[in-house]
Amino acid sequence: MICGKTKLILDLLRKISLVLLITLSTSITYSQSERIHFSHISIHDGLSNRYVNCIFQDNQDYMWFGTRKGLNRYDGYNIKIYSHKSVAPYPISSSSISCIYQDKSGTLWIGTWGGGLNIFDSETEKFISYKHDSTDQNSISSNKISSIFEDNDGTLWISTFGGLNKFNRKTTKFKHYKHEPNNPNSLSYDRIKKAYIDKDGFIWIGTNNNGLYKFDKETETFIHFTHDPSNPYSISSNSIITIYEDVFGTLWIGTAFGGLNKFNRKNETFTHFIYDSTSTNCLSDNTVLSLFEDRFNQDGILWIGTSKGGLNAYNRKTEKFMHFKNDPNDPSSISGNSISSIYQDNSGNLWIGTFGYGINKFILQRKFIHFKKEPDNPNSLSNNIIKAIYKDKSGLLWIGTSGGGLNRYNSDQNSFTHFKHDPNKPYSLSDDKIYSIYEDNNSNLWIGTRSGLDKFDKENEIFLNYKPDPNNTNLRRYYRNNIVSAIYEDRSGTLWIGTFGSCLLEFDKEKLTFIPYKYEPNNIHSLQSKMIISIYEDKSGTIWIGTWGDGLKIFNKETKQFFHYRHDPNIPNSLSSNTITSICEDQYCNLWVGTIQSGPGFKY
């Protein structure tokens, strides 16, 4: 039974959360005369070099820029440079950076042009290098690295100017795929400019001057595609620079002097897009250096970086080209016309690296797309009242509703799978009112419901419900209801459960036991609140707890004591509100606290 005061607060939370689930999408509907404004990052802003070979965003949202003279890490404000000439121990093996990749485990790999392959340890900021050794047949085949990627099995592949390499992480040995004179199914040329793995697991290899190869990992055989002057449907050039597969499964190949190629997998033919001086609707230059698909745009925009013709946007629906070139009289135009790399970050912003003109950033226009419950569509959202949204490590989006259970969003099919409470199924969701969602370090998904804590078994798609033991008199005294409003795992693996109207719970995932931290109004070092809506552990290991109406709490795990920060109208620098909705820490160890009140939040 929920008391009147708790019900009023829950109703207020419901009204605050009464929003349709929305996602951002990019809208690109430029007219020929519309100007696009680019912001620039140059050596004057701290960039180590004007020649930018590659751009990448890691899972901590750092932007990485690989240049001819150093690896650059950008946090949105400052640039940190990692150089081969650094006096720090274990520096990167070369300052000429050719490619950057982060694998599924979060490890950052950096390929250099002449210094081999590097692993970056983000904790120590040291580099581990793998270099070619002519006396060791298991070393990497060349120190000139052109691309790095991981297959579905977690195997790392590295293309070089000495063939393709398969890396065994356990043995740290490299298996080589190179030209073998007596093997007609091997590579016939070792200088690889680009290698790319498609959705079906095939590896496509673009060589410096010997055409395109399709590599079957299972049979370890190659199929060769070359330019044939007598065949208009062959690839347009044997010099391959870049390869990209779009969301429709179409393979695009950028070449030197042969323009852009679109590959038809069914009949294995190529359609050519080339520069035509008599047409405005064409590719602006026949040397294509970079390709990237606009992942936030539903119009099918393919971004194409050329050697001398600037940046192209190709609309695959309308088959129209838009050109973006440097204008010396316009400081907000693109900084240069040689586009070496293109990358889109998690916010949809476009980053463009150039040869000799630094980096450009283009913030794309946005529009909102609404997802809501549609009575005639069983694959639509189950309920329009959204209480929790969570993206797990595999990229799946989970939506908790108030009355419609849990939803899993499939972005490929643009549909929702529903998980609801069924009284006839003991392993169904325990309640259709969801208040919180959290994934722990072991990839277990935890759901906070009106009826306690649920653990979702992803493999079997069943739910296990956990509540404090009703026979525990200490717990029963303080645990008034089962509403789980906040979930957080600390670095020791302990799960912290915030309830709305009861207490804070420490949950042991191994023993499946709860320890309560209760509301004691006369004990200054007790929790002093029953309404917990946010939990966070900072880098020092301190637990911070946000409450509804009683401010911010610090919990000392050693002494089991709480310390309090509250709003005081007589102190300008106190908390701006006593209702703490969110807590996070930035890279400078500043704690940011979101509150419910007009005006900005509070920084501690």
C-alpha positions as CSV (number, residue, x, y, z in Angstrom):
1,M,0.0,0.0,0.0
2,I,1.5,3.3,-1.1
3,C,1.0,6.2,1.3
4,G,-0.7,9.4,0.2
5,K,2.5,11.5,0.2
6,T,4.4,8.9,-1.8
7,K,1.6,8.6,-4.3
8,L,1.6,12.4,-4.8
9,I,5.4,12.4,-5.5
10,L,5.1,9.4,-7.8
11,D,2.3,11.2,-9.7
12,L,4.6,14.2,-10.1
13,L,7.4,11.9,-11.4
14,R,4.9,10.4,-13.8
15,K,4.0,13.8,-15.1
16,I,7.7,14.7,-15.5
17,S,8.3,11.5,-17.4
18,L,5.2,11.8,-19.5
19,V,7.0,12.1,-22.8
20,L,7.1,10.3,-26.1
21,L,10.3,8.4,-26.8
22,I,12.1,10.4,-29.4
23,T,15.3,9.9,-31.3
24,L,17.4,12.4,-33.3
25,S,17.8,12.2,-37.0
26,T,19.7,14.4,-39.4
27,S,17.8,16.3,-42.0
28,I,19.8,17.2,-45.1
29,T,17.7,18.9,-47.7
30,Y,20.0,21.5,-48.9
31,S,19.3,23.7,-51.9
32,Q,22.2,24.4,-54.3
33,S,22.6,27.9,-52.9
34,E,22.5,27.0,-49.2
35,R,25.7,27.6,-47.3
36,I,27.0,25.1,-44.8
37,H,29.1,26.5,-41.9
38,F,32.2,24.5,-40.8
39,S,34.1,25.1,-37.6
40,H,37.9,24.5,-37.8
41,I,40.5,22.9,-35.6
42,S,44.1,23.7,-36.6
43,I,47.6,23.8,-35.2
44,H,46.7,27.1,-33.6
45,D,44.1,25.2,-31.5
46,G,46.7,22.6,-30.4
47,L,46.5,20.1,-33.3
48,S,50.0,18.5,-33.8
49,N,49.9,18.6,-37.6
50,R,47.8,20.0,-40.5
51,Y,47.8,16.6,-42.3
52,V,45.1,14.4,-40.7
53,N,45.0,10.8,-41.8
54,C,42.2,9.4,-39.6
55,I,39.5,10.3,-37.1
56,F,37.9,8.1,-34.4
57,Q,35.6,8.5,-31.4
58,D,36.2,6.0,-28.5
59,N,33.7,4.6,-26.0
60,Q,34.5,7.4,-23.6
61,D,33.6,10.0,-26.2
62,Y,37.1,11.2,-26.8
63,M,37.9,12.2,-30.3
64,W,41.2,10.9,-31.7
65,F,43.0,12.5,-34.6
66,G,45.8,10.6,-36.3
67,T,48.2,13.0,-38.1
68,R,51.6,12.8,-39.8
69,K,53.2,14.1,-36.6
70,G,51.4,12.6,-33.6
71,L,48.3,11.1,-32.2
72,N,45.9,13.7,-30.8
73,R,43.2,13.1,-28.1
74,Y,40.5,15.8,-28.0
75,D,38.0,16.1,-25.1
76,G,36.0,18.9,-26.7
77,Y,38.2,21.6,-25.1
78,N,41.8,20.6,-25.1
79,I,44.1,18.4,-27.2
80,K,46.6,16.0,-25.8
81,I,49.4,14.8,-28.2
82,Y,51.1,11.4,-28.1
83,S,54.4,11.5,-30.0
84,H,57.2,9.0,-30.7
85,K,59.6,11.7,-29.5
86,S,57.8,11.9,-26.1
87,V,60.1,11.5,-23.0
88,A,57.3,9.5,-21.3
89,P,58.1,5.7,-20.9
90,Y,56.7,3.5,-23.6
91,P,55.8,6.1,-26.2
92,I,54.0,5.3,-29.4
93,S,56.3,3.6,-31.9
94,S,55.9,6.3,-34.6
95,S,54.3,9.7,-34.9
96,S,52.9,9.0,-38.4
97,I,49.5,7.7,-37.6
98,S,47.6,5.9,-40.3
99,C,44.5,4.3,-38.6
100,I,42.8,4.0,-35.2
101,Y,40.4,1.2,-34.1
102,Q,38.7,0.2,-30.8
103,D,37.8,-3.4,-30.4
104,K,34.8,-4.9,-28.5
105,S,36.7,-5.1,-25.3
106,G,37.5,-1.4,-25.4
107,T,41.2,-1.7,-26.3
108,L,42.4,1.0,-28.6
109,W,44.7,0.0,-31.5
110,I,46.8,2.5,-33.4
111,G,48.4,1.7,-36.8
112,T,51.4,3.8,-37.8
113,W,53.1,4.3,-41.1
114,G,56.5,2.9,-40.5
115,G,56.3,2.1,-36.8
116,G,54.1,-1.0,-36.8
117,L,51.0,-1.6,-34.6
118,N,50.4,-0.2,-31.1
119,I,48.0,-0.9,-28.2
120,F,47.2,2.1,-26.0
121,D,46.7,1.5,-22.3
122,S,44.3,4.2,-21.2
123,E,45.1,3.6,-17.5
124,T,48.8,4.1,-17.7
125,E,48.8,6.0,-21.1
126,K,51.6,3.7,-22.3
127,F,51.9,2.0,-25.7
128,I,52.7,-1.6,-26.4
129,S,54.2,-2.0,-29.9
130,Y,54.3,-4.9,-32.4
131,K,56.8,-4.4,-35.2
132,H,58.0,-6.4,-38.2
133,D,61.1,-8.6,-37.4
134,S,62.7,-10.2,-40.5
135,T,64.0,-13.0,-38.2
136,D,60.6,-13.8,-36.8
137,Q,58.0,-15.3,-39.3
138,N,55.3,-14.7,-36.6
139,S,55.8,-11.0,-36.3
140,I,53.6,-8.5,-38.2
141,S,54.4,-8.6,-42.0
142,S,55.1,-4.9,-42.4
143,N,55.5,-1.8,-40.2
144,K,53.3,0.2,-42.6
145,I,49.7,-0.3,-41.3
146,S,46.8,0.7,-43.5
147,S,43.7,-0.6,-41.6
148,I,42.6,-2.5,-38.5
149,F,39.3,-4.2,-37.8
150,E,37.8,-7.1,-35.8
151,D,35.5,-9.9,-37.1
152,N,32.5,-11.4,-35.4
153,D,34.6,-13.9,-33.6
154,G,36.8,-11.2,-32.0
155,T,39.7,-11.9,-34.2
156,L,41.8,-8.9,-35.1
157,W,42.9,-8.3,-38.7
158,I,45.5,-5.8,-39.8
159,S,46.3,-4.8,-43.4
160,T,49.7,-3.6,-44.3
161,F,52.0,-2.8,-47.2
162,G,53.2,-6.4,-46.7
163,G,49.9,-8.3,-46.9
164,L,47.0,-9.1,-44.6
165,N,47.6,-10.2,-41.0
166,K,45.5,-12.3,-38.6
167,F,46.5,-11.6,-35.0
168,N,46.3,-14.3,-32.3
169,R,45.9,-12.3,-29.0
170,K,46.8,-15.3,-26.8
171,T,50.0,-16.2,-28.5
172,T,50.7,-12.6,-29.8
173,K,51.6,-14.2,-33.2
174,F,50.6,-12.9,-36.6
175,K,49.5,-15.2,-39.5
176,H,50.3,-13.7,-42.9
177,Y,48.2,-13.8,-46.1
178,K,50.6,-12.7,-48.8
179,H,51.5,-13.3,-52.4
180,E,52.5,-16.9,-53.0
181,P,53.9,-17.5,-56.6
182,N,52.7,-21.1,-56.7
183,N,49.2,-20.5,-55.3
184,P,46.7,-19.0,-57.8
185,N,44.2,-18.4,-55.0
186,S,46.6,-16.2,-52.9
187,L,47.0,-12.5,-53.0
188,S,48.9,-11.4,-56.1
189,Y,50.0,-8.1,-54.6
190,D,50.9,-7.3,-51.0
191,R,50.6,-3.5,-50.9
192,I,47.2,-3.1,-49.3
193,K,45.8,0.4,-49.1
194,K,42.5,-0.6,-47.3
195,A,40.9,-3.7,-45.9
196,Y,37.2,-3.8,-44.8
197,I,35.0,-6.5,-43.4
198,D,31.4,-6.6,-44.5
199,K,28.2,-7.7,-42.6
200,D,28.6,-11.3,-44.0
201,G,32.1,-11.6,-42.7
202,F,33.9,-11.3,-46.1
203,I,37.1,-9.2,-46.1
204,W,37.5,-6.8,-49.0
205,I,41.0,-5.8,-49.8
206,G,42.0,-2.8,-51.9
207,T,45.5,-2.7,-53.2
208,N,47.8,0.0,-54.3
209,N,47.8,-0.9,-57.9
210,N,46.4,-4.4,-58.3
211,G,42.7,-4.1,-58.0
212,L,40.2,-5.4,-55.4
213,Y,40.1,-8.7,-53.6
214,K,37.4,-10.6,-51.8
215,F,38.8,-12.8,-49.1
216,D,36.8,-15.8,-47.6
217,K,38.1,-16.4,-44.1
218,E,36.7,-19.9,-43.9
219,T,38.3,-21.2,-47.1
220,E,41.2,-18.7,-47.0
221,T,40.8,-18.0,-50.7
222,F,40.8,-14.8,-52.7
223,I,38.6,-13.6,-55.6
224,H,40.3,-10.9,-57.7
225,F,38.5,-7.9,-59.4
226,T,40.6,-5.8,-61.8
227,H,40.0,-3.0,-64.3
228,D,39.3,-4.2,-67.8
229,P,39.3,-1.4,-70.4
230,S,37.0,-3.5,-72.7
231,N,34.4,-4.1,-69.9
232,P,32.5,-1.0,-68.8
233,Y,31.2,-3.0,-65.8
234,S,34.6,-3.8,-64.4
235,I,36.1,-1.8,-61.6
236,S,37.1,1.6,-62.9
237,S,40.7,1.6,-61.5
238,N,43.2,-0.9,-60.0
239,S,44.3,1.6,-57.4
240,I,41.9,1.3,-54.5
241,I,42.0,3.8,-51.7
242,T,39.0,3.3,-49.5
243,I,36.1,0.8,-49.1
244,Y,32.8,1.2,-47.3
245,E,29.6,-0.9,-46.9
246,D,26.4,1.1,-46.3
247,V,23.3,0.2,-44.2
248,F,21.7,-1.4,-47.3
249,G,24.6,-3.7,-47.7
250,T,25.9,-1.9,-50.8
251,L,29.7,-1.9,-51.2
252,W,31.3,1.4,-52.3
253,I,34.9,1.6,-53.5
254,G,36.9,4.8,-53.8
255,T,39.7,4.7,-56.3
256,A,42.6,6.8,-57.5
257,F,41.7,8.5,-60.9
258,G,38.7,6.2,-61.4
259,G,36.2,7.9,-59.2
260,L,33.7,6.1,-57.0
261,N,32.4,2.5,-57.7
262,K,29.2,0.9,-56.5
263,F,29.4,-2.9,-56.4
264,N,26.5,-5.2,-57.4
265,R,26.9,-8.4,-55.5
266,K,24.4,-10.4,-57.5
267,N,26.1,-10.1,-60.9
268,E,29.5,-8.8,-59.6
269,T,29.5,-5.7,-61.7
270,F,30.5,-2.1,-60.9
271,T,28.7,1.1,-61.5
272,H,31.0,4.1,-61.9
273,F,30.5,7.7,-60.6
274,I,33.1,10.0,-62.2
275,Y,33.8,13.7,-62.6
276,D,32.2,15.2,-65.7
277,S,33.1,18.8,-66.5
278,T,29.8,19.3,-68.4
279,S,27.6,18.3,-65.4
280,T,26.9,19.8,-62.0
281,N,25.4,16.6,-60.7
282,C,28.4,14.5,-60.6
283,L,31.4,13.6,-58.4
284,S,33.7,16.6,-58.0
285,D,37.0,14.7,-58.5
286,N,38.0,11.3,-59.7
287,T,40.3,10.4,-56.8
288,V,38.3,9.4,-53.7
289,L,40.2,9.4,-50.5
290,S,37.4,8.7,-47.9
291,L,33.8,7.5,-47.5
292,F,31.4,7.6,-44.7
293,E,27.6,7.1,-44.4
294,D,25.4,9.5,-42.5
295,R,24.1,7.2,-39.9
296,F,21.6,9.8,-38.6
297,N,20.0,10.6,-41.9
298,Q,17.1,8.7,-43.5
299,D,17.6,10.3,-46.9
300,G,20.5,8.0,-47.6
301,I,23.4,10.5,-47.6
302,L,26.9,9.1,-48.5
303,W,29.8,11.5,-47.7
304,I,32.7,11.4,-50.1
305,G,36.1,13.0,-49.6
306,T,38.1,13.7,-52.7
307,S,41.7,14.6,-53.5
308,K,41.1,18.0,-55.0
309,G,37.4,18.4,-55.3
310,G,36.4,18.9,-51.6
311,L,33.6,17.1,-49.8
312,N,30.7,15.6,-51.7
313,A,27.3,14.6,-50.3
314,Y,25.5,12.0,-52.4
315,N,21.8,11.4,-51.8
316,R,21.2,7.8,-52.8
317,K,17.4,8.4,-53.0
318,T,17.5,11.4,-55.4
319,E,20.8,10.4,-56.9
320,K,22.0,14.0,-56.5
321,F,25.4,15.3,-55.6
322,M,26.1,18.3,-53.4
323,H,29.6,19.8,-53.3
324,F,31.4,21.6,-50.4
325,K,34.6,23.3,-51.4
326,N,36.9,25.8,-49.8
327,D,36.1,29.5,-50.5
328,P,39.0,31.8,-49.5
329,N,36.5,34.6,-49.0
330,D,34.3,32.6,-46.6
331,P,36.0,31.7,-43.3
332,S,33.2,29.3,-42.4
333,S,33.7,27.2,-45.6
334,I,35.5,23.9,-45.5
335,S,39.2,24.6,-44.8
336,G,40.7,22.6,-47.7
337,N,39.7,20.5,-50.7
338,S,41.8,17.4,-50.0
339,I,39.6,15.4,-47.7
340,S,41.6,12.5,-46.2
341,S,39.1,11.3,-43.5
342,I,35.4,11.5,-42.6
343,Y,33.9,10.5,-39.3
344,Q,30.5,11.0,-37.6
345,D,30.4,11.1,-33.9
346,N,27.7,9.7,-31.5
347,S,25.8,13.1,-31.6
348,G,25.7,13.1,-35.4
349,N,28.3,15.8,-35.9
350,L,30.5,15.3,-39.0
351,W,34.3,15.5,-38.6
352,I,36.4,16.1,-41.7
353,G,40.2,15.6,-41.8
354,T,42.2,17.2,-44.6
355,F,45.6,17.0,-46.1
356,G,47.3,20.2,-45.0
357,Y,44.3,22.1,-43.7
358,G,43.5,20.6,-40.3
359,I,40.1,19.4,-39.1
360,N,36.6,20.6,-39.9
361,K,33.5,20.0,-37.8
362,F,30.0,20.3,-39.2
363,I,27.0,20.2,-36.7
364,L,24.2,18.8,-38.7
365,Q,20.6,20.0,-38.5
366,R,18.3,17.8,-36.5
367,K,14.6,16.8,-36.6
368,F,12.7,14.6,-34.2
369,I,11.1,11.3,-35.0
370,H,8.4,10.2,-32.6
371,F,7.8,6.7,-31.3
372,K,4.6,6.0,-29.6
373,K,2.0,3.3,-28.9
374,E,0.0,2.5,-32.0
375,P,-3.1,0.3,-31.2
376,D,-3.0,-1.3,-34.7
377,N,0.7,-2.0,-34.6
378,P,1.9,-4.8,-32.2
379,N,5.5,-3.9,-32.8
380,S,5.1,-0.3,-31.7
381,L,6.0,1.1,-28.3
382,S,3.9,-0.6,-25.6
383,N,3.2,2.5,-23.6
384,N,3.7,6.3,-24.0
385,I,4.8,6.9,-20.4
386,I,8.5,6.5,-20.3
387,K,10.3,6.1,-17.0
388,A,13.7,4.8,-18.0
389,I,15.9,4.5,-21.2
390,Y,19.1,2.5,-21.3
391,K,21.6,1.5,-24.0
392,D,23.5,-1.7,-23.2
393,K,27.0,-2.6,-24.2
394,S,25.9,-4.4,-27.3
395,G,24.1,-1.3,-28.5
396,L,20.6,-2.4,-27.8
397,L,18.1,0.2,-26.5
398,W,15.9,-0.7,-23.5
399,I,12.8,1.4,-22.6
400,G,11.0,1.1,-19.3
401,T,7.4,2.2,-19.3
402,S,4.8,2.9,-16.6
403,G,2.2,0.2,-17.3
404,G,3.6,-1.3,-20.5
405,G,6.5,-3.2,-19.2
406,L,9.9,-3.3,-20.8
407,N,10.6,-2.7,-24.5
408,R,13.6,-3.6,-26.5
409,Y,14.2,-1.5,-29.6
410,N,15.4,-3.1,-32.9
411,S,16.9,-0.3,-35.0
412,D,17.2,-2.4,-38.1
413,Q,13.6,-3.3,-38.2
414,N,12.4,-0.1,-36.4
415,S,10.3,-2.2,-34.1
416,F,9.9,-2.9,-30.4
417,T,9.8,-6.3,-28.6
418,H,7.7,-6.2,-25.4
419,F,8.3,-7.9,-22.1
420,K,5.4,-7.8,-19.7
421,H,4.2,-9.3,-16.5
422,D,2.2,-12.5,-16.9
423,P,0.7,-13.9,-13.6
424,N,0.7,-17.4,-15.3
425,K,4.4,-17.3,-16.0
426,P,6.7,-17.3,-13.0
427,Y,9.7,-16.1,-15.0
428,S,8.0,-13.2,-16.7
429,L,8.7,-9.5,-15.7
430,S,7.6,-9.0,-12.1
431,D,5.7,-5.8,-12.8
432,D,4.7,-3.6,-15.8
433,K,5.8,-0.4,-14.1
434,I,9.5,0.1,-14.7
435,Y,11.5,2.8,-12.8
436,S,15.1,2.0,-13.6
437,I,17.3,-0.1,-15.9
438,Y,21.0,-0.9,-15.4
439,E,23.6,-3.3,-17.0
440,D,26.4,-4.5,-14.7
441,N,30.0,-5.3,-15.6
442,N,29.1,-8.9,-16.4
443,S,26.5,-7.7,-19.0
444,N,23.6,-8.7,-16.7
445,L,20.5,-6.4,-17.2
446,W,18.8,-5.3,-14.0
447,I,15.3,-3.9,-14.0
448,G,13.9,-1.8,-11.2
449,T,10.1,-2.3,-11.0
450,R,7.2,-1.6,-8.7
451,S,7.6,-5.1,-7.4
452,G,11.3,-5.3,-6.7
453,L,14.5,-5.9,-8.6
454,D,14.5,-8.1,-11.7
455,K,17.5,-9.7,-13.4
456,F,17.0,-10.4,-17.1
457,D,18.5,-13.6,-18.6
458,K,19.2,-12.4,-22.1
459,E,19.9,-15.9,-23.5
460,N,16.7,-17.5,-22.3
461,E,14.7,-14.3,-22.1
462,I,13.4,-14.9,-18.6
463,F,13.3,-12.7,-15.5
464,L,14.4,-13.5,-11.9
465,N,12.9,-11.4,-9.2
466,Y,14.6,-10.4,-6.0
467,K,13.1,-8.9,-2.9
468,P,14.3,-8.6,0.7
469,D,13.4,-11.7,2.8
470,P,10.0,-10.9,4.4
471,N,11.1,-13.0,7.4
472,N,13.9,-10.7,8.1
473,T,12.5,-8.5,10.9
474,N,15.3,-5.9,10.5
475,L,14.4,-5.5,6.9
476,R,10.7,-5.7,7.3
477,R,10.8,-2.9,9.7
478,Y,12.2,-0.4,7.2
479,Y,11.3,-1.9,3.8
480,R,7.8,-0.5,3.2
481,N,7.4,-1.1,-0.5
482,N,9.2,-2.7,-3.5
483,I,9.6,0.3,-5.8
484,V,13.2,0.2,-7.1
485,S,14.0,3.7,-8.4
486,A,17.8,3.5,-8.8
487,I,20.4,0.8,-9.5
488,Y,24.2,1.2,-9.6
489,E,27.1,-1.2,-9.5
490,D,30.3,0.0,-7.7
491,R,33.8,-1.1,-8.7
492,S,33.8,-4.0,-6.2
493,G,30.8,-5.5,-8.0
494,T,28.3,-4.6,-5.2
495,L,24.9,-3.6,-6.5
496,W,23.3,-0.6,-4.8
497,I,19.5,-0.4,-4.9
498,G,17.6,2.8,-4.3
499,T,14.0,2.5,-3.3
500,F,11.2,5.1,-3.4
501,G,9.7,5.1,0.1
502,S,11.8,2.6,2.0
503,C,15.7,2.6,2.2
504,L,19.0,2.1,0.5
505,L,19.9,-1.5,-0.1
506,E,23.3,-3.1,-0.7
507,F,22.8,-6.3,-2.8
508,D,25.3,-9.1,-2.9
509,K,24.9,-10.7,-6.3
510,E,26.6,-13.9,-5.2
511,K,24.8,-14.5,-1.9
512,L,21.5,-12.8,-3.2
513,T,21.2,-11.0,0.1
514,F,20.2,-7.4,1.0
515,I,21.7,-5.1,3.6
516,P,19.5,-2.1,4.4
517,Y,20.6,1.5,5.2
518,K,17.6,2.9,6.9
519,Y,15.9,6.2,7.5
520,E,16.7,7.5,11.0
521,P,15.7,11.1,11.5
522,N,17.5,11.5,14.8
523,N,20.8,10.1,13.6
524,I,22.8,12.7,11.6
525,H,25.0,10.1,10.0
526,S,22.2,7.9,8.9
527,L,20.6,8.1,5.4
528,Q,17.8,10.5,6.7
529,S,15.7,9.9,3.5
530,K,13.4,7.3,2.1
531,M,13.2,8.6,-1.5
532,I,16.4,7.7,-3.5
533,I,16.4,8.5,-7.2
534,S,20.1,8.5,-8.2
535,I,23.3,6.7,-7.2
536,Y,26.9,7.2,-8.4
537,E,30.4,6.1,-7.5
538,D,33.2,8.6,-8.3
539,K,36.8,7.9,-9.2
540,S,37.9,7.9,-5.6
541,G,35.3,5.2,-4.7
542,T,32.9,7.5,-2.8
543,I,29.2,6.7,-3.2
544,W,26.9,9.6,-3.9
545,I,23.2,9.4,-3.4
546,G,20.6,11.7,-4.8
547,T,17.2,11.9,-3.0
548,W,13.8,13.4,-3.7
549,G,13.5,16.3,-1.3
550,D,16.5,15.8,1.0
551,G,19.5,16.7,-1.0
552,L,22.7,14.9,-1.8
553,K,24.3,12.3,0.3
554,I,27.9,11.0,0.6
555,F,28.3,7.4,1.8
556,N,31.5,6.3,3.4
557,K,31.7,2.5,2.8
558,E,34.3,2.1,5.5
559,T,32.5,3.8,8.4
560,K,29.0,3.1,7.0
561,Q,28.1,6.8,7.6
562,F,26.3,9.3,5.5
563,F,27.2,13.0,5.1
564,H,24.7,15.5,3.7
565,Y,24.5,18.4,1.3
566,R,21.2,20.3,1.2
567,H,19.8,23.5,-0.3
568,D,20.1,26.5,2.1
569,P,18.3,29.7,0.8
570,N,20.7,31.7,3.0
571,I,23.9,30.2,1.3
572,P,24.2,31.1,-2.4
573,N,26.7,28.3,-3.1
574,S,24.6,25.5,-1.5
575,L,22.7,23.0,-3.6
576,S,20.2,24.7,-5.9
577,S,17.5,22.1,-5.0
578,N,17.0,19.2,-2.7
579,T,15.8,16.9,-5.4
580,I,18.8,15.3,-7.1
581,T,17.8,13.5,-10.4
582,S,21.3,12.7,-11.8
583,I,25.0,12.6,-10.9
584,C,28.1,12.2,-13.0
585,E,31.8,13.0,-12.9
586,D,33.9,14.6,-15.7
587,Q,37.5,13.8,-16.7
588,Y,38.7,16.6,-14.3
589,C,37.0,14.9,-11.3
590,N,34.3,17.5,-11.1
591,L,31.0,16.1,-9.9
592,W,28.0,17.4,-11.8
593,V,24.6,17.2,-10.1
594,G,21.3,17.5,-11.9
595,T,18.4,18.9,-9.9
596,I,14.7,19.7,-10.3
597,Q,14.5,23.5,-10.3
598,S,14.6,26.3,-12.8
599,G,18.1,27.3,-13.8
600,P,21.3,25.3,-14.2
601,G,22.3,22.3,-12.1
602,F,25.0,22.2,-9.5
603,K,28.7,21.5,-9.9
604,Y,30.6,20.2,-6.9
